[in-house]
Amino acid sequence: MSRITQDSITCPKCSRASTWPVYHSVNVQLDPMLKKEVLDQTLNHFVCPGCKYDAQIDVPVLYHDLDKGLMIQLASDEFDTSQLDAALSATGGQTREALLAMKTRLVRSGNALVEKILLFDAGLDDYAFEWLKLTIQYQQPETQGYRLFFHALKPKTILLTAFKGDEPFSTEIPRQAYAQAQAALKDLGFHGESQRWAEVDLKHMVELANKLSELRERE
Ligand SMILES: [Zn+2]
């Protein structure tokens, strides 16, 4: 089930108080329309009924796709994932075993949440994709200030949304580059991780690369 509360929000611009639906979890099988809102980034987007001031409501949201065995938690830095599985099995009617079998991820931004959903929907692996981003930034130093996000698979290319500052633009890379990143990770001895609620981002991949090269040196 999706979890929703009716919160009282005071507009920071005109001080008018209004009640607004706030989603804390989204089950895309039960509420497919909510998936569209997550992807459009209109979920938990407040619009003041008085002055039309609009802003994103900053609350942790759990994205839940049972068919894909996937859960993605969107949360700020203070959020503690350590109790999440226990809390979920207590409230969600799911057994701990079923929860532990699901793929879990932690993301810190709406853009990162959208990216993971689209990436897993396309059947890609996020470790390989983050590795690919790392490779792009290494080979093309001019892209280091950019934030890159997966957008879609095309017959021969992968469509990315890139941000330079706040301005998004589209860019494409050959599909082959993804296969190469997958192979490179495998060559480094990476065969997946069992870490729950892993935050698979660029920082994580740099740490992983260091860990893998340390293991190699010890061999
Ligand atoms: Zn207002």
py3Dmol code that shows the C-alpha trace and the ligand (Angstrom):
import py3Dmol

protein = """\
ATOM      1  CA  MET A   1       0.000   0.000   0.000  1.00  0.00           C
ATOM      2  CA  SER A   2       1.091   3.562  -0.587  1.00  0.00           C
ATOM      3  CA  ARG A   3       1.337   5.591   2.598  1.00  0.00           C
ATOM      4  CA  ILE A   4      -0.074   9.080   2.551  1.00  0.00           C
ATOM      5  CA  THR A   5      -0.727  11.735   5.205  1.00  0.00           C
ATOM      6  CA  GLN A   6      -2.675  14.973   4.984  1.00  0.00           C
ATOM      7  CA  ASP A   7      -0.245  17.577   6.279  1.00  0.00           C
ATOM      8  CA  SER A   8      -0.876  21.153   7.223  1.00  0.00           C
ATOM      9  CA  ILE A   9       1.539  23.351   5.304  1.00  0.00           C
ATOM     10  CA  THR A  10       2.068  27.063   5.849  1.00  0.00           C
ATOM     11  CA  CYS A  11       3.091  28.808   2.661  1.00  0.00           C
ATOM     12  CA  PRO A  12       6.544  30.403   3.162  1.00  0.00           C
ATOM     13  CA  LYS A  13       5.561  33.212   0.786  1.00  0.00           C
ATOM     14  CA  CYS A  14       2.022  34.302   1.795  1.00  0.00           C
ATOM     15  CA  SER A  15       1.715  32.443   5.158  1.00  0.00           C
ATOM     16  CA  ARG A  16      -1.592  30.840   4.187  1.00  0.00           C
ATOM     17  CA  ALA A  17      -2.107  27.434   5.830  1.00  0.00           C
ATOM     18  CA  SER A  18      -3.500  24.615   3.712  1.00  0.00           C
ATOM     19  CA  THR A  19      -3.788  20.834   3.851  1.00  0.00           C
ATOM     20  CA  TRP A  20      -1.700  18.952   1.303  1.00  0.00           C
ATOM     21  CA  PRO A  21      -1.352  15.184   0.608  1.00  0.00           C
ATOM     22  CA  VAL A  22       2.160  13.985   1.402  1.00  0.00           C
ATOM     23  CA  TYR A  23       3.309  10.582   0.144  1.00  0.00           C
ATOM     24  CA  HIS A  24       5.761   8.630   2.281  1.00  0.00           C
ATOM     25  CA  SER A  25       5.704   5.466   0.204  1.00  0.00           C
ATOM     26  CA  VAL A  26       4.554   4.627  -3.300  1.00  0.00           C
ATOM     27  CA  ASN A  27       3.440   1.171  -4.406  1.00  0.00           C
ATOM     28  CA  VAL A  28       3.470   1.271  -8.205  1.00  0.00           C
ATOM     29  CA  GLN A  29       1.371  -1.867  -8.666  1.00  0.00           C
ATOM     30  CA  LEU A  30      -1.479  -0.517  -6.537  1.00  0.00           C
ATOM     31  CA  ASP A  31      -1.082   3.092  -7.681  1.00  0.00           C
ATOM     32  CA  PRO A  32       0.397   3.127 -11.206  1.00  0.00           C
ATOM     33  CA  MET A  33      -0.477   6.823 -11.583  1.00  0.00           C
ATOM     34  CA  LEU A  34       1.905   7.606  -8.758  1.00  0.00           C
ATOM     35  CA  LYS A  35       4.789   6.164 -10.748  1.00  0.00           C
ATOM     36  CA  LYS A  36       4.131   8.800 -13.393  1.00  0.00           C
ATOM     37  CA  GLU A  37       4.193  11.488 -10.700  1.00  0.00           C
ATOM     38  CA  VAL A  38       7.498  10.143  -9.354  1.00  0.00           C
ATOM     39  CA  LEU A  39       8.996  10.149 -12.873  1.00  0.00           C
ATOM     40  CA  ASP A  40       7.641  13.657 -13.607  1.00  0.00           C
ATOM     41  CA  GLN A  41       8.894  14.751 -10.179  1.00  0.00           C
ATOM     42  CA  THR A  42       5.453  16.130  -9.391  1.00  0.00           C
ATOM     43  CA  LEU A  43       4.948  13.801  -6.399  1.00  0.00           C
ATOM     44  CA  ASN A  44       4.973  15.776  -3.153  1.00  0.00           C
ATOM     45  CA  HIS A  45       5.125  19.006  -5.098  1.00  0.00           C
ATOM     46  CA  PHE A  46       3.287  21.665  -3.096  1.00  0.00           C
ATOM     47  CA  VAL A  47       1.405  24.480  -4.810  1.00  0.00           C
ATOM     48  CA  CYS A  48      -0.033  27.161  -2.522  1.00  0.00           C
ATOM     49  CA  PRO A  49      -3.778  27.559  -3.200  1.00  0.00           C
ATOM     50  CA  GLY A  50      -3.440  31.236  -2.290  1.00  0.00           C
ATOM     51  CA  CYS A  51      -0.446  32.649  -4.164  1.00  0.00           C
ATOM     52  CA  LYS A  52       0.568  29.642  -6.354  1.00  0.00           C
ATOM     53  CA  TYR A  53       4.023  29.524  -4.763  1.00  0.00           C
ATOM     54  CA  ASP A  54       5.358  26.024  -5.450  1.00  0.00           C
ATOM     55  CA  ALA A  55       8.076  23.892  -3.910  1.00  0.00           C
ATOM     56  CA  GLN A  56       9.078  20.287  -3.415  1.00  0.00           C
ATOM     57  CA  ILE A  57       8.155  18.873   0.017  1.00  0.00           C
ATOM     58  CA  ASP A  58      11.328  17.387   1.429  1.00  0.00           C
ATOM     59  CA  VAL A  59      10.232  14.073   2.992  1.00  0.00           C
ATOM     60  CA  PRO A  60      11.694  10.568   2.718  1.00  0.00           C
ATOM     61  CA  VAL A  61       9.786   8.497   0.126  1.00  0.00           C
ATOM     62  CA  LEU A  62       9.955   4.751  -0.373  1.00  0.00           C
ATOM     63  CA  TYR A  63       9.433   3.630  -3.988  1.00  0.00           C
ATOM     64  CA  HIS A  64       8.127   0.081  -4.073  1.00  0.00           C
ATOM     65  CA  ASP A  65       7.873  -2.110  -7.207  1.00  0.00           C
ATOM     66  CA  LEU A  66       6.893  -5.617  -6.093  1.00  0.00           C
ATOM     67  CA  ASP A  67       6.838  -7.073  -9.629  1.00  0.00           C
ATOM     68  CA  LYS A  68      10.487  -6.116 -10.076  1.00  0.00           C
ATOM     69  CA  GLY A  69      11.413  -6.968  -6.478  1.00  0.00           C
ATOM     70  CA  LEU A  70      12.684  -3.440  -6.102  1.00  0.00           C
ATOM     71  CA  MET A  71      12.618  -0.849  -3.327  1.00  0.00           C
ATOM     72  CA  ILE A  72      14.301   2.550  -3.562  1.00  0.00           C
ATOM     73  CA  GLN A  73      14.392   4.888  -0.599  1.00  0.00           C
ATOM     74  CA  LEU A  74      14.681   8.589  -1.356  1.00  0.00           C
ATOM     75  CA  ALA A  75      15.991  10.401   1.706  1.00  0.00           C
ATOM     76  CA  SER A  76      18.241  13.167   2.932  1.00  0.00           C
ATOM     77  CA  ASP A  77      21.646  12.580   4.550  1.00  0.00           C
ATOM     78  CA  GLU A  78      20.288  12.247   8.111  1.00  0.00           C
ATOM     79  CA  PHE A  79      18.059   9.307   7.205  1.00  0.00           C
ATOM     80  CA  ASP A  80      19.040   6.050   8.932  1.00  0.00           C
ATOM     81  CA  THR A  81      18.412   2.937   6.806  1.00  0.00           C
ATOM     82  CA  SER A  82      19.610   0.479   9.446  1.00  0.00           C
ATOM     83  CA  GLN A  83      16.137  -0.143  10.895  1.00  0.00           C
ATOM     84  CA  LEU A  84      14.296   0.033   7.580  1.00  0.00           C
ATOM     85  CA  ASP A  85      13.945  -3.704   6.905  1.00  0.00           C
ATOM     86  CA  ALA A  86      12.684  -4.424  10.422  1.00  0.00           C
ATOM     87  CA  ALA A  87      10.193  -1.547  10.251  1.00  0.00           C
ATOM     88  CA  LEU A  88       8.987  -2.635   6.812  1.00  0.00           C
ATOM     89  CA  SER A  89       8.428  -6.247   7.778  1.00  0.00           C
ATOM     90  CA  ALA A  90       6.476  -5.087  10.850  1.00  0.00           C
ATOM     91  CA  THR A  91       4.150  -2.741   8.942  1.00  0.00           C
ATOM     92  CA  GLY A  92       4.094  -3.991   5.364  1.00  0.00           C
ATOM     93  CA  GLY A  93       2.673  -7.464   5.937  1.00  0.00           C
ATOM     94  CA  GLN A  94       5.773  -8.894   4.260  1.00  0.00           C
ATOM     95  CA  THR A  95       7.995 -11.512   5.733  1.00  0.00           C
ATOM     96  CA  ARG A  96      11.564 -10.559   6.486  1.00  0.00           C
ATOM     97  CA  GLU A  97      12.735 -13.222   4.009  1.00  0.00           C
ATOM     98  CA  ALA A  98      10.695 -11.669   1.203  1.00  0.00           C
ATOM     99  CA  LEU A  99      12.095  -8.241   2.029  1.00  0.00           C
ATOM    100  CA  LEU A 100      15.654  -9.506   2.171  1.00  0.00           C
ATOM    101  CA  ALA A 101      15.251 -11.002  -1.301  1.00  0.00           C
ATOM    102  CA  MET A 102      14.392  -7.603  -2.776  1.00  0.00           C
ATOM    103  CA  LYS A 103      16.873  -5.279  -4.424  1.00  0.00           C
ATOM    104  CA  THR A 104      17.213  -2.166  -2.282  1.00  0.00           C
ATOM    105  CA  ARG A 105      18.787   1.198  -3.013  1.00  0.00           C
ATOM    106  CA  LEU A 106      19.173   4.519  -1.265  1.00  0.00           C
ATOM    107  CA  VAL A 107      19.148   7.751  -3.284  1.00  0.00           C
ATOM    108  CA  ARG A 108      19.570  11.363  -2.231  1.00  0.00           C
ATOM    109  CA  SER A 109      17.739  13.296  -4.920  1.00  0.00           C
ATOM    110  CA  GLY A 110      14.630  13.184  -7.082  1.00  0.00           C
ATOM    111  CA  ASN A 111      16.834  13.022 -10.190  1.00  0.00           C
ATOM    112  CA  ALA A 112      18.697  10.016  -8.783  1.00  0.00           C
ATOM    113  CA  LEU A 113      15.400   8.268  -7.956  1.00  0.00           C
ATOM    114  CA  VAL A 114      14.084   8.791 -11.500  1.00  0.00           C
ATOM    115  CA  GLU A 115      17.375   7.532 -12.918  1.00  0.00           C
ATOM    116  CA  LYS A 116      17.332   4.293 -10.884  1.00  0.00           C
ATOM    117  CA  ILE A 117      13.712   3.564 -11.856  1.00  0.00           C
ATOM    118  CA  LEU A 118      14.374   4.109 -15.583  1.00  0.00           C
ATOM    119  CA  LEU A 119      17.636   2.179 -15.416  1.00  0.00           C
ATOM    120  CA  PHE A 120      16.117  -0.889 -13.732  1.00  0.00           C
ATOM    121  CA  ASP A 121      13.033  -0.692 -15.988  1.00  0.00           C
ATOM    122  CA  ALA A 122      15.447  -0.854 -18.955  1.00  0.00           C
ATOM    123  CA  GLY A 123      17.047  -3.971 -17.448  1.00  0.00           C
ATOM    124  CA  LEU A 124      20.432  -2.340 -16.855  1.00  0.00           C
ATOM    125  CA  ASP A 125      22.716  -2.708 -13.857  1.00  0.00           C
ATOM    126  CA  ASP A 126      23.388   0.446 -11.859  1.00  0.00           C
ATOM    127  CA  TYR A 127      26.908  -0.567 -10.756  1.00  0.00           C
ATOM    128  CA  ALA A 128      27.960  -0.902 -14.398  1.00  0.00           C
ATOM    129  CA  PHE A 129      26.216   2.346 -15.242  1.00  0.00           C
ATOM    130  CA  GLU A 130      27.907   4.315 -12.461  1.00  0.00           C
ATOM    131  CA  TRP A 131      31.200   2.796 -13.570  1.00  0.00           C
ATOM    132  CA  LEU A 132      30.472   4.025 -17.068  1.00  0.00           C
ATOM    133  CA  LYS A 133      29.880   7.561 -15.722  1.00  0.00           C
ATOM    134  CA  LEU A 134      33.168   7.400 -13.855  1.00  0.00           C
ATOM    135  CA  THR A 135      34.912   6.335 -17.071  1.00  0.00           C
ATOM    136  CA  ILE A 136      33.329   9.228 -18.990  1.00  0.00           C
ATOM    137  CA  GLN A 137      34.497  11.748 -16.398  1.00  0.00           C
ATOM    138  CA  TYR A 138      37.983  10.239 -16.381  1.00  0.00           C
ATOM    139  CA  GLN A 139      38.327  10.153 -20.167  1.00  0.00           C
ATOM    140  CA  GLN A 140      36.654  13.516 -20.720  1.00  0.00           C
ATOM    141  CA  PRO A 141      37.834  15.772 -17.869  1.00  0.00           C
ATOM    142  CA  GLU A 142      35.722  18.654 -19.234  1.00  0.00           C
ATOM    143  CA  THR A 143      32.603  16.714 -18.078  1.00  0.00           C
ATOM    144  CA  GLN A 144      33.724  16.552 -14.433  1.00  0.00           C
ATOM    145  CA  GLY A 145      31.438  19.378 -13.310  1.00  0.00           C
ATOM    146  CA  TYR A 146      28.429  17.688 -14.945  1.00  0.00           C
ATOM    147  CA  ARG A 147      25.924  15.418 -13.280  1.00  0.00           C
ATOM    148  CA  LEU A 148      24.903  12.628 -15.650  1.00  0.00           C
ATOM    149  CA  PHE A 149      21.703  10.591 -15.408  1.00  0.00           C
ATOM    150  CA  PHE A 150      20.453   7.660 -17.459  1.00  0.00           C
ATOM    151  CA  HIS A 151      17.362   8.538 -19.461  1.00  0.00           C
ATOM    152  CA  ALA A 152      16.587   5.905 -22.109  1.00  0.00           C
ATOM    153  CA  LEU A 153      17.965   3.111 -24.234  1.00  0.00           C
ATOM    154  CA  LYS A 154      17.933   3.698 -27.988  1.00  0.00           C
ATOM    155  CA  PRO A 155      18.801   1.093 -30.636  1.00  0.00           C
ATOM    156  CA  LYS A 156      22.473   2.059 -30.809  1.00  0.00           C
ATOM    157  CA  THR A 157      22.907   4.675 -28.130  1.00  0.00           C
ATOM    158  CA  ILE A 158      22.094   5.502 -24.535  1.00  0.00           C
ATOM    159  CA  LEU A 159      20.332   8.784 -23.931  1.00  0.00           C
ATOM    160  CA  LEU A 160      21.545  10.729 -20.898  1.00  0.00           C
ATOM    161  CA  THR A 161      20.270  13.812 -19.161  1.00  0.00           C
ATOM    162  CA  ALA A 162      23.190  15.967 -18.110  1.00  0.00           C
ATOM    163  CA  PHE A 163      23.158  18.904 -15.751  1.00  0.00           C
ATOM    164  CA  LYS A 164      25.678  21.685 -15.908  1.00  0.00           C
ATOM    165  CA  GLY A 165      24.629  23.708 -12.888  1.00  0.00           C
ATOM    166  CA  ASP A 166      20.822  23.598 -12.852  1.00  0.00           C
ATOM    167  CA  GLU A 167      20.402  23.519 -16.625  1.00  0.00           C
ATOM    168  CA  PRO A 168      19.601  20.067 -18.042  1.00  0.00           C
ATOM    169  CA  PHE A 169      20.523  19.011 -21.556  1.00  0.00           C
ATOM    170  CA  SER A 170      20.436  15.726 -23.466  1.00  0.00           C
ATOM    171  CA  THR A 171      23.458  13.830 -24.649  1.00  0.00           C
ATOM    172  CA  GLU A 172      24.098  10.386 -26.132  1.00  0.00           C
ATOM    173  CA  ILE A 173      26.780   7.755 -25.740  1.00  0.00           C
ATOM    174  CA  PRO A 174      27.237   4.499 -27.703  1.00  0.00           C
ATOM    175  CA  ARG A 175      25.483   1.486 -26.155  1.00  0.00           C
ATOM    176  CA  GLN A 176      28.730  -0.388 -26.509  1.00  0.00           C
ATOM    177  CA  ALA A 177      30.222   1.819 -23.774  1.00  0.00           C
ATOM    178  CA  TYR A 178      27.850   0.210 -21.257  1.00  0.00           C
ATOM    179  CA  ALA A 179      28.930  -3.309 -22.242  1.00  0.00           C
ATOM    180  CA  GLN A 180      32.551  -2.203 -21.884  1.00  0.00           C
ATOM    181  CA  ALA A 181      31.898  -0.829 -18.396  1.00  0.00           C
ATOM    182  CA  GLN A 182      30.210  -4.108 -17.422  1.00  0.00           C
ATOM    183  CA  ALA A 183      33.206  -6.082 -18.692  1.00  0.00           C
ATOM    184  CA  ALA A 184      35.688  -3.757 -16.981  1.00  0.00           C
ATOM    185  CA  LEU A 185      33.967  -4.226 -13.618  1.00  0.00           C
ATOM    186  CA  LYS A 186      33.983  -7.974 -14.061  1.00  0.00           C
ATOM    187  CA  ASP A 187      37.696  -7.893 -14.932  1.00  0.00           C
ATOM    188  CA  LEU A 188      38.342  -6.029 -11.691  1.00  0.00           C
ATOM    189  CA  GLY A 189      36.779  -8.969  -9.862  1.00  0.00           C
ATOM    190  CA  PHE A 190      33.434  -7.357  -9.072  1.00  0.00           C
ATOM    191  CA  HIS A 191      30.508  -9.760  -8.930  1.00  0.00           C
ATOM    192  CA  GLY A 192      27.923  -7.708  -7.068  1.00  0.00           C
ATOM    193  CA  GLU A 193      27.449  -6.678  -3.470  1.00  0.00           C
ATOM    194  CA  SER A 194      25.068  -7.864  -0.802  1.00  0.00           C
ATOM    195  CA  GLN A 195      24.935  -4.523   1.016  1.00  0.00           C
ATOM    196  CA  ARG A 196      21.345  -3.512   1.878  1.00  0.00           C
ATOM    197  CA  TRP A 197      20.137  -0.055   0.859  1.00  0.00           C
ATOM    198  CA  ALA A 198      23.374   0.604  -0.996  1.00  0.00           C
ATOM    199  CA  GLU A 199      23.904   4.120  -2.255  1.00  0.00           C
ATOM    200  CA  VAL A 200      25.282   3.223  -5.667  1.00  0.00           C
ATOM    201  CA  ASP A 201      26.647   6.531  -6.917  1.00  0.00           C
ATOM    202  CA  LEU A 202      29.970   7.892  -8.193  1.00  0.00           C
ATOM    203  CA  LYS A 203      31.421   8.165  -4.684  1.00  0.00           C
ATOM    204  CA  HIS A 204      30.499   4.560  -3.977  1.00  0.00           C
ATOM    205  CA  MET A 205      32.167   3.446  -7.212  1.00  0.00           C
ATOM    206  CA  VAL A 206      35.414   5.297  -6.387  1.00  0.00           C
ATOM    207  CA  GLU A 207      35.471   3.536  -2.989  1.00  0.00           C
ATOM    208  CA  LEU A 208      34.697   0.234  -4.661  1.00  0.00           C
ATOM    209  CA  ALA A 209      37.517   0.728  -7.185  1.00  0.00           C
ATOM    210  CA  ASN A 210      39.991   1.395  -4.342  1.00  0.00           C
ATOM    211  CA  LYS A 211      38.774  -1.673  -2.455  1.00  0.00           C
ATOM    212  CA  LEU A 212      39.085  -3.895  -5.533  1.00  0.00           C
ATOM    213  CA  SER A 213      42.600  -2.683  -6.351  1.00  0.00           C
ATOM    214  CA  GLU A 214      43.675  -3.257  -2.712  1.00  0.00           C
ATOM    215  CA  LEU A 215      42.367  -6.815  -2.922  1.00  0.00           C
ATOM    216  CA  ARG A 216      44.297  -7.332  -6.161  1.00  0.00           C
ATOM    217  CA  GLU A 217      47.535  -6.073  -4.655  1.00  0.00           C
ATOM    218  CA  ARG A 218      47.207  -8.534  -1.781  1.00  0.00           C
ATOM    219  CA  GLU A 219      46.774 -11.467  -4.145  1.00  0.00           C
TER     220      GLU A 219
END
"""
ligand_1 = """\
1
ZN
Zn 1.138 31.198 -0.717
"""
view = py3Dmol.view(width=600, height=400)
view.addModel(protein, "pdb")
view.setStyle({"model": 0}, {"cartoon": {"style": "trace"}})
view.addModel(ligand_1, "xyz")
view.setStyle({"model": 1}, {"stick": {}})
view.zoomTo()
view.show()
